[in-house]
Amino acid sequence: MTTSGPLTDDGLVQLLTPTGERVDHPDYTPRVAHLDDEALRGLWRDMVLVRRFDTEATALQRQGELGLWAQCLGQEAAQVGSGRALAPQDYVFPSYREHGVAHTRGLDLTELLRLFRGVDHGGWDPTDVNFHLYTLVIGSHTLHATGYAMGVQRDGAVGTGDPGRDTAVVTYFGDGATAQGDVNEALVFAAVNNAPLVLFCQNNQWAISEPTTRQARVPLAARGPGFGVPSVRVDGNDVLACYAVTAEALERARSGGGPTLVEAFTYRMGAHTTSDDPSRYRSAAEEDYWRQRDPIDRLTTYLTATGALTDAFRAEVEAEADALGERTRTFVRALGRPETSTMFEHVYATPHAVVDAERAWFEQYEASFAGGEQR
C-alpha cells in the first residue's frame, strides 16, 4: 500500500479492521450503532450468498451456459453495505457487476443471468425493486441517474421531512468510468442542480488491465470538491463503514443537501470478466495481499469473536447457499434459446422505420435457407 497517490489508504473511513477488530470513528460509528447481532449476521449472510451466486455464475460461463460473466468477487462489502443503507423508495442505477446491490434490493439474482446468456435485454422490471437494468456502456448510466434524480427533485420528493417520501438516487460505477466524460458531466449537472444523488465509485484498482495509477495521480474522491460535491473515501472491504458512509450520503440527498461522491477503495479479486486473464497484468503477490483483506473473512472473524456467529447459523446459511447454487444452475439450463428475430424487439418504445426494415431483411435472409438452399 502506498502512502500517497490514488492507492493510499490514508483517510479511509474504517469501522472494522482487516483482522476483524472494531474501531471507533466519531462521525460514522453512531450510524451503525443500531445494527445488532441479528443485523450483522444478516450482512454476513448477504455477502456469503452473493459470493456463492457469483461463483456459480462463473462456473456456468466456463461450462458454456453463459456468454460472459462479470464477477463481483472481493467487492461484496461495498455493495451489500451500501445497498442495505437504502430506503425502499430510493432508486439505483447500476453498471454491470452490482450483484450484491441487486440482492439487497430484493431482485431474484437468477434474473441477472438472462442478460449474460443473451436471451433478454435486461431480465427484470426495474420498477418492481427500484433497481435499473444493467448498463454495459461505461459511465453512461451516471447521466441517466442524474436526470432521474433531478426529476425526483422536481416531483417534490426531496426535503419534505417525510421519511417514507423523501427519495435519493444512487449510481454505481468503477474507477475506470471516472476517466469517461459522462461521469464528469454527471458531476457537473448533479452539483449545479443540487440533485439528490449519491455517486458511488467502487475503486477496485483495475479498469480491465489498466491500474488506477494510470487514471489518476490523486485519490478519486479528490475530484468531487472540484465540482462542488462533498466526497468521502471508505474502506470498501469494510461492510460496516460502507453502510455508514452511504447512510450519511443518502440522508444528505433526501434532505435536500445535494449530491455526494463516495469512493469505496476495494479490490477486484477475480477477472474483469470471464474473457479476461488478470495474471497477464498483475502479480500473485498483489492478489494475495488483498486476499488477506477479504471482506467476508473480516466480518466472520469479528462475529466469531463476539459469539454472534454460531455453528448453527453458519450451517443454515451454507444450506441456503447450496440451494441457491442448485436453483441458479437449473434456471440457466432451462432458459433455452430465443428466436433470433427477438433481437429487433424493444429496441425503441415506438415503431421505428429502420428497425422494421432490418427485421424484414433478416426474415428474408433466414427464409433463404429453407430447403437447404443458401444464397
C-alpha positions as CSV (number, residue, x, y, z in Angstrom):
1,M,0.0,0.0,0.0
2,T,1.3,3.4,-0.9
3,T,1.2,6.5,1.4
4,S,0.2,8.9,-1.4
5,G,-1.5,9.0,-4.7
6,P,-4.7,7.2,-5.8
7,L,-3.8,4.0,-3.9
8,T,-3.2,5.5,-0.5
9,D,-5.2,4.2,2.5
10,D,-4.7,7.4,4.3
11,G,-8.1,9.0,5.3
12,L,-10.2,5.9,4.6
13,V,-13.2,5.6,6.8
14,Q,-12.9,2.3,8.6
15,L,-15.0,0.7,11.4
16,L,-13.8,-2.9,11.1
17,T,-10.1,-3.7,10.5
18,P,-8.8,-6.4,8.2
19,T,-8.1,-8.5,11.3
20,G,-11.8,-8.2,12.4
21,E,-11.4,-5.6,15.2
22,R,-14.0,-2.9,15.7
23,V,-12.6,0.7,15.7
24,D,-14.3,3.9,16.6
25,H,-15.0,6.8,14.3
26,P,-16.6,9.9,15.8
27,D,-18.7,10.6,12.7
28,Y,-19.6,7.2,11.5
29,T,-19.8,4.8,14.5
30,P,-23.1,6.3,15.5
31,R,-24.6,5.4,12.1
32,V,-24.1,1.7,12.8
33,A,-25.0,1.7,16.5
34,H,-28.5,0.3,15.7
35,L,-27.1,-2.7,13.9
36,D,-27.4,-5.5,16.5
37,D,-26.1,-9.1,16.2
38,E,-29.1,-10.2,14.1
39,A,-28.5,-7.3,11.6
40,L,-24.7,-8.1,11.4
41,R,-25.5,-11.7,10.8
42,G,-27.8,-10.5,8.0
43,L,-24.9,-8.6,6.4
44,W,-22.7,-11.7,6.6
45,R,-25.4,-13.9,5.1
46,D,-25.9,-11.4,2.3
47,M,-22.2,-11.4,1.4
48,V,-22.0,-15.2,1.6
49,L,-25.0,-15.8,-0.7
50,V,-23.8,-13.2,-3.2
51,R,-20.4,-14.8,-3.4
52,R,-21.9,-18.3,-3.9
53,F,-24.1,-17.0,-6.7
54,D,-21.1,-15.2,-8.3
55,T,-19.1,-18.5,-8.1
56,E,-21.9,-20.5,-9.7
57,A,-22.4,-17.9,-12.5
58,T,-18.6,-18.0,-13.2
59,A,-18.7,-21.8,-13.4
60,L,-21.7,-21.7,-15.7
61,Q,-19.9,-19.4,-18.1
62,R,-16.9,-21.8,-18.1
63,Q,-19.3,-24.6,-19.0
64,G,-20.7,-22.7,-21.9
65,E,-24.0,-21.9,-20.3
66,L,-23.4,-18.1,-20.2
67,G,-21.8,-16.0,-22.9
68,L,-20.0,-13.8,-20.4
69,W,-19.9,-13.0,-16.7
70,A,-18.6,-10.1,-14.7
71,Q,-17.6,-11.1,-11.2
72,C,-18.0,-9.0,-8.1
73,L,-15.6,-11.2,-6.1
74,G,-14.0,-9.1,-3.3
75,Q,-16.4,-6.3,-3.7
76,E,-19.3,-7.8,-1.6
77,A,-18.8,-5.4,1.4
78,A,-19.0,-2.3,-0.7
79,Q,-22.2,-3.5,-2.4
80,V,-24.0,-5.1,0.5
81,G,-23.1,-2.4,2.9
82,S,-24.2,0.4,0.7
83,G,-27.3,-1.5,-0.6
84,R,-28.6,-2.2,2.9
85,A,-28.5,1.5,3.7
86,L,-31.0,2.3,1.0
87,A,-34.7,3.0,1.7
88,P,-37.4,1.2,-0.3
89,Q,-38.2,4.4,-2.3
90,D,-34.6,5.0,-3.3
91,Y,-33.6,4.2,-6.8
92,V,-30.4,2.5,-8.1
93,F,-28.7,2.9,-11.4
94,P,-26.0,0.1,-11.6
95,S,-23.3,-0.7,-14.1
96,Y,-22.9,-4.4,-14.7
97,R,-21.3,-6.1,-11.7
98,E,-23.6,-4.8,-8.9
99,H,-24.9,-8.3,-8.0
100,G,-24.7,-7.6,-4.3
101,V,-26.7,-4.4,-4.6
102,A,-29.3,-6.3,-6.7
103,H,-29.6,-8.8,-3.9
104,T,-30.2,-6.2,-1.3
105,R,-33.0,-4.6,-3.4
106,G,-34.9,-7.9,-3.4
107,L,-34.1,-8.9,-7.0
108,D,-34.0,-12.6,-7.6
109,L,-30.4,-13.0,-8.6
110,T,-31.1,-15.6,-11.3
111,E,-32.8,-12.9,-13.3
112,L,-29.4,-11.3,-13.9
113,L,-28.4,-14.2,-15.9
114,R,-30.8,-13.7,-18.8
115,L,-28.7,-10.8,-20.0
116,F,-25.4,-12.7,-19.7
117,R,-26.9,-15.7,-21.5
118,G,-28.1,-13.4,-24.3
119,V,-31.8,-14.2,-24.1
120,D,-33.0,-10.8,-22.9
121,H,-32.1,-7.2,-23.0
122,G,-32.3,-7.0,-19.2
123,G,-34.4,-9.6,-17.5
124,W,-36.4,-7.8,-14.9
125,D,-38.8,-4.9,-14.4
126,P,-36.8,-2.0,-12.8
127,T,-39.9,-0.6,-11.2
128,D,-40.5,-3.7,-9.2
129,V,-37.4,-3.2,-7.0
130,N,-36.2,0.3,-7.9
131,F,-33.1,-1.2,-9.5
132,H,-32.5,-0.2,-13.1
133,L,-31.2,-2.6,-15.8
134,Y,-27.5,-3.2,-16.0
135,T,-25.6,-0.8,-18.2
136,L,-22.7,-2.1,-20.3
137,V,-21.6,1.2,-21.8
138,I,-19.1,2.5,-19.3
139,G,-20.3,5.6,-17.4
140,S,-23.3,6.4,-19.5
141,H,-25.8,5.5,-16.7
142,T,-24.4,8.1,-14.4
143,L,-26.1,10.7,-16.6
144,H,-29.4,8.7,-16.5
145,A,-29.1,8.7,-12.7
146,T,-28.5,12.4,-12.6
147,G,-31.5,13.1,-14.8
148,Y,-33.7,10.8,-12.7
149,A,-32.5,12.5,-9.5
150,M,-33.4,15.9,-11.0
151,G,-36.8,14.5,-11.8
152,V,-37.3,13.3,-8.2
153,Q,-36.3,16.7,-7.0
154,R,-38.9,18.4,-9.4
155,D,-41.6,16.0,-8.2
156,G,-41.2,17.4,-4.7
157,A,-39.9,14.1,-3.2
158,V,-36.9,15.7,-1.6
159,G,-36.6,17.6,1.7
160,T,-40.2,17.2,2.8
161,G,-39.3,15.7,6.1
162,D,-41.4,12.6,5.3
163,P,-39.1,9.6,5.7
164,G,-41.4,7.5,3.5
165,R,-41.4,10.0,0.7
166,D,-38.0,11.7,0.5
167,T,-36.0,9.9,-2.1
168,A,-32.4,9.5,-3.1
169,V,-30.8,8.1,-6.2
170,V,-27.6,6.1,-6.3
171,T,-25.4,5.3,-9.2
172,Y,-22.6,2.7,-9.1
173,F,-19.5,2.8,-11.3
174,G,-15.9,1.7,-11.3
175,D,-12.6,3.6,-11.2
176,G,-12.3,3.3,-15.0
177,A,-15.5,5.1,-15.5
178,T,-14.1,8.2,-13.8
179,A,-12.0,8.8,-16.9
180,Q,-15.1,9.0,-19.1
181,G,-16.7,12.3,-20.0
182,D,-20.1,11.1,-18.9
183,V,-19.2,10.7,-15.3
184,N,-17.7,14.2,-15.2
185,E,-20.7,15.6,-16.9
186,A,-22.9,13.9,-14.3
187,L,-20.9,15.5,-11.5
188,V,-21.4,18.9,-13.1
189,F,-25.2,18.6,-13.5
190,A,-25.7,17.0,-10.1
191,A,-23.7,19.8,-8.4
192,V,-25.3,22.8,-10.1
193,N,-28.8,21.3,-9.7
194,N,-28.2,20.1,-6.2
195,A,-29.6,16.8,-7.2
196,P,-30.4,14.1,-4.6
197,L,-27.7,11.8,-6.0
198,V,-25.0,9.5,-4.5
199,L,-22.3,8.7,-6.9
200,F,-20.8,5.5,-5.6
201,C,-17.4,4.6,-7.1
202,Q,-16.1,1.1,-6.5
203,N,-12.4,1.7,-7.0
204,N,-11.3,-1.9,-7.5
205,Q,-8.0,-0.6,-8.7
206,W,-8.2,-2.1,-12.2
207,A,-10.0,-0.8,-15.3
208,I,-9.6,-4.1,-17.1
209,S,-5.8,-4.2,-17.4
210,E,-5.2,-0.5,-16.6
211,P,-4.4,0.3,-13.0
212,T,-5.8,3.3,-11.1
213,T,-2.3,4.8,-11.2
214,R,-2.7,5.2,-14.9
215,Q,-6.0,7.0,-14.4
216,A,-5.3,9.5,-11.6
217,R,-2.5,11.0,-9.6
218,V,-4.6,11.6,-6.5
219,P,-7.4,9.7,-4.8
220,L,-10.5,9.6,-7.0
221,A,-12.6,11.1,-4.3
222,A,-10.5,14.3,-4.5
223,R,-12.3,15.1,-7.8
224,G,-15.6,15.8,-6.0
225,P,-14.7,19.1,-4.4
226,G,-13.6,20.5,-7.8
227,F,-17.3,20.1,-8.8
228,G,-18.6,21.4,-5.5
229,V,-19.6,17.9,-4.4
230,P,-18.8,16.6,-0.9
231,S,-16.7,13.5,-1.1
232,V,-15.6,10.7,1.2
233,R,-13.2,7.7,0.9
234,V,-14.2,4.5,2.7
235,D,-12.6,1.1,3.1
236,G,-14.6,-0.8,0.5
237,N,-13.9,-4.2,2.2
238,D,-15.5,-3.0,5.5
239,V,-19.2,-3.6,5.2
240,L,-20.0,-1.5,8.3
241,A,-18.1,1.5,7.1
242,C,-19.7,1.2,3.7
243,Y,-23.1,1.1,5.3
244,A,-22.3,4.2,7.5
245,V,-20.8,6.3,4.8
246,T,-23.7,5.6,2.4
247,A,-26.3,6.2,5.1
248,E,-24.8,9.7,5.6
249,A,-24.8,10.4,1.8
250,L,-28.4,9.2,1.4
251,E,-29.5,11.4,4.3
252,R,-27.9,14.4,2.7
253,A,-29.6,13.6,-0.6
254,R,-33.1,13.0,0.8
255,S,-33.0,16.1,2.9
256,G,-32.2,18.4,0.0
257,G,-28.4,18.7,0.8
258,G,-27.4,17.6,-2.7
259,P,-25.0,15.0,-4.2
260,T,-22.1,13.1,-2.6
261,L,-19.2,11.3,-4.2
262,V,-18.3,8.1,-2.4
263,E,-15.1,6.3,-3.3
264,A,-15.1,2.7,-1.9
265,F,-11.5,1.6,-2.0
266,T,-11.6,-2.2,-2.7
267,Y,-10.1,-4.8,-4.9
268,R,-11.4,-6.9,-7.8
269,M,-10.2,-10.3,-6.7
270,G,-11.4,-12.0,-9.9
271,A,-11.1,-11.2,-13.5
272,H,-12.7,-8.1,-15.1
273,T,-14.9,-10.5,-16.9
274,T,-14.6,-14.2,-17.8
275,S,-12.9,-13.1,-21.1
276,D,-10.1,-11.6,-19.1
277,D,-6.9,-13.1,-17.7
278,P,-5.6,-10.9,-14.8
279,S,-2.4,-13.0,-14.5
280,R,-1.1,-11.2,-17.6
281,Y,-1.0,-7.8,-15.9
282,R,-0.9,-8.2,-12.1
283,S,1.2,-10.2,-9.7
284,A,0.2,-13.1,-7.5
285,A,1.7,-11.2,-4.5
286,E,-0.7,-8.4,-5.1
287,E,-3.7,-10.7,-5.2
288,D,-2.5,-12.5,-2.0
289,Y,-2.2,-9.1,-0.2
290,W,-5.9,-8.4,-0.9
291,R,-7.0,-11.9,-0.3
292,Q,-5.8,-11.4,3.3
293,R,-8.2,-8.4,3.4
294,D,-11.2,-10.4,2.2
295,P,-14.5,-8.6,3.2
296,I,-16.3,-11.7,4.3
297,D,-13.4,-13.1,6.3
298,R,-13.0,-9.9,8.4
299,L,-16.7,-9.9,9.4
300,T,-16.5,-13.6,10.0
301,T,-13.6,-13.1,12.4
302,Y,-15.4,-10.3,14.3
303,L,-18.7,-12.1,14.6
304,T,-17.0,-15.3,15.7
305,A,-15.0,-13.5,18.4
306,T,-18.2,-11.9,19.8
307,G,-20.1,-15.2,19.7
308,A,-22.7,-13.8,17.3
309,L,-21.8,-16.2,14.5
310,T,-22.9,-19.7,15.7
311,D,-22.2,-23.0,14.1
312,A,-26.0,-23.5,13.6
313,F,-26.3,-20.2,11.7
314,R,-23.4,-20.9,9.5
315,A,-24.8,-24.3,8.7
316,E,-28.2,-22.7,7.9
317,V,-26.6,-20.2,5.5
318,E,-24.4,-22.9,3.9
319,A,-27.5,-24.9,3.2
320,E,-29.2,-21.8,1.8
321,A,-26.2,-21.1,-0.4
322,D,-26.2,-24.7,-1.7
323,A,-29.9,-24.3,-2.6
324,L,-29.2,-21.1,-4.4
325,G,-26.4,-22.7,-6.4
326,E,-28.7,-25.5,-7.5
327,R,-31.5,-23.2,-8.3
328,T,-29.1,-21.0,-10.4
329,R,-27.9,-23.9,-12.4
330,T,-31.4,-25.2,-13.0
331,F,-32.7,-21.8,-14.0
332,V,-29.9,-21.1,-16.6
333,R,-30.2,-24.5,-18.2
334,A,-33.9,-24.1,-18.6
335,L,-33.7,-20.8,-20.4
336,G,-33.3,-22.2,-23.9
337,R,-32.7,-20.2,-26.9
338,P,-35.0,-17.4,-28.1
339,E,-35.9,-16.8,-31.7
340,T,-33.2,-14.7,-33.4
341,S,-35.9,-12.3,-34.6
342,T,-36.5,-11.2,-31.0
343,M,-33.3,-9.1,-31.2
344,F,-35.4,-6.5,-33.0
345,E,-37.9,-6.2,-30.2
346,H,-37.8,-3.5,-27.5
347,V,-35.1,-1.5,-29.3
348,Y,-37.4,1.6,-29.3
349,A,-40.5,2.3,-27.3
350,T,-42.4,3.1,-30.6
351,P,-42.2,1.7,-34.1
352,H,-39.0,2.6,-36.0
353,A,-38.7,2.5,-39.8
354,V,-35.0,1.5,-39.8
355,V,-35.6,-1.4,-37.3
356,D,-38.6,-2.5,-39.3
357,A,-36.6,-2.6,-42.5
358,E,-33.8,-4.5,-40.8
359,R,-36.3,-7.0,-39.4
360,A,-37.8,-7.5,-42.8
361,W,-34.4,-8.1,-44.4
362,F,-33.4,-10.5,-41.7
363,E,-36.6,-12.5,-42.1
364,Q,-36.0,-12.7,-45.8
365,Y,-32.4,-13.8,-45.2
366,E,-33.4,-16.6,-42.9
367,A,-36.1,-17.7,-45.3
368,S,-33.4,-18.1,-47.9
369,F,-32.0,-21.1,-46.1
370,A,-35.3,-23.1,-46.4
371,G,-34.9,-26.4,-48.2
372,G,-31.2,-26.4,-47.7
373,E,-30.5,-23.7,-50.2
374,Q,-28.2,-20.9,-49.3
375,R,-27.5,-17.7,-51.1
